């Protein structure tokens, strides 16, 4: 799937099923590596840090996760631009986006320190750390847009290593919270340089179609909205449910996230074709993600108790009857993710609108309209996912009709 021409090969060759399968496997493995690294850090922190520092580490990870969301938007926007215009560059937008994200974290310093009880040196380190992670989205987007998926998988692994390995090494060496973040920041700064070498294509022709801030903002806001709507139920459960029930809900949410993220490799591979206006790619992606969702829902219905036991332990096995609902919620959001990416790829102005609307409906419903019970919040989340999918589908239909209406007769 790597194309040395630098044009991504999307318009020149038709990838074989074998190459697509290999690329999909590689990207899936890279995603698993990222998730594994992200899991190891808090687990190791629980064994190496005091309770206070462990809470600070969790706060640090949360801040970086939120502040680096525009990096994913940068990757998506760059991939779309590159797929449409081979050789397109990011110009100054990538650096400006990374600086804005890092600067936003830095501005939190006077508040974050006293409010979150963080060491004074930590926030400036997090600003630099965030800058490096966000900037990495540019090169990953170039590789994705060029359909160099094997290199993309390698790049994802490089980012995961640079993002977490320094923290892990610092914890293992007993450097404490600040020392571990310092080592992690130093390693993260090298990631954009490594990715730049990885994305380089000898003899490639650089295009004049640069990335715009508007495109990055649209993709970033869509990514943020997707995260907000898919995690809002967990936050609401923590707020409205008793402690034991909220813990049980968190276990069920693991099934939701599994059904949501399991088929995302399909969207990663389909995005360049979606950017080129391929209706076949959209139908194929929707079909594959829907099939994956149905399989996971069926599996959770057949072995719900086992699913809850694997996610949270033997004490939660009795909640297995709820497993299909949690899995259905994730499967619906997976379809939403495909449609939102398709709209970003097509140049829609506000693809995140139905997601923010669905989030608002969920908050109002869970806070004031339903009883504070696990089943009530669970069904609210499933209904919200269905609402978000309906809104995304209607927007996709309207967008498709608009594009068809602009096609000249005989074109």
C-alpha positions, 0 to 999 in steps of 0.5 A: 500500500506504500506508493513511492510516487508520492501521489498516494497511488489512489488514482493510479492503482487499485489496491488488491484485497491482500494489500488492503487486508495487510494495511488493515491488520497493520493499522489495527496492530498500531492502534492496539499498541497505542491502547496498550501503552495508554493502559500501562501508564496508569497501572504502573503509576498506581504501583510507583506513585503515592496516592496524591501523585497518582491523582495528579498523573491521571489529571495530566493524562486527561489534560493532554488527551483533551488538549491534543484532540486538534492533533487528530483533527489536523491529521484528518484534515491533512489526509483529506487535503492530500487525497484530493490534491497529491503533494499538498502541504500543511504550510504554517497551519500545522505549527500554528495549530500545535502552538495554539494547543500548547499555548492553551495548556500554558495559559492554564498554569496560574489556575491549574496549579492551585486548583488541581494541586499540580507541581509548578513545573508540570504545566509548562512541560505539558504545554511542550508535550502537547505541542509535540503530539499535535504537530505529529498529526500533520505527518500522519495525515500525509501518510493517510492521505497518500494511502501509505498505510503501512508507514501510517501504522509505523507512524502511529506506533512511533507516536504511541512510543514517543507519547508514553515510553518516556513516562513509563521509563520515568516511572520505572526509574523512580523519577517521580511525577515531574521527572517522568513527565520531563522524560516523556516530554523530551522523548515526545519532542523527537516524534515529529522529526522521526515522522517527518523522515518517515513521511518523506517521499524522494522525488515527490512533487509538492503541490500548491494546495495548502491546508487551511485553518478552517479545515483543521477547525472543522475536523478538530471540532468534529473529533471533539464532538464525537468524544464528547457525545460518546463519553457524556453518559459515563460522566453523567452516570458518575454524577447522578448514580450512587457510587456502586451503580456508577462503577457498574456503569463504567464497566458496561461503558468498556463494552460500548467503547470496544464496539465503537473503536473495534471497526475504526480501522475501516474509517482510517482506510476509507478516508482518502477515497471518501475525500475523492468523493467515492460513494462506493467507499462510503457504502462499503465502509458503512456496510463493514462497520455495521456488520462488525457492530451486529457481530459484537452485539450478537456476541454480547447477547450470547455471552453478556455475563462473560463480557462483563466479567472480562471487563470488570471482574467476576462481581459484575457478571450478573449484569450481563443482561445489559451487555447487548444494550451497551454494545449497541450504543457503541455500534451505533456510534461507530456508524456515526463516526463513519458518516462524520468523517465522510462529511469532513472529507466532503467539505461539510461546514458543520459536521459536528452539529448533530453530535453537539445537539445529541449531547445536549439532549442526553444531558437534559434527559439524564439530569432531569427527565429520567430516574437516577438508575443504571438502566435509565442512563443506559437506555438514554445513552442508546437513544442518544446514539440512535439520535446522533446517527439519525442526524448524521445520516440526514446531514449526509443525505442532504450533503449528497443531494447538494453535491449531485445538484451541482453536477453539470448535465453530462458530467 
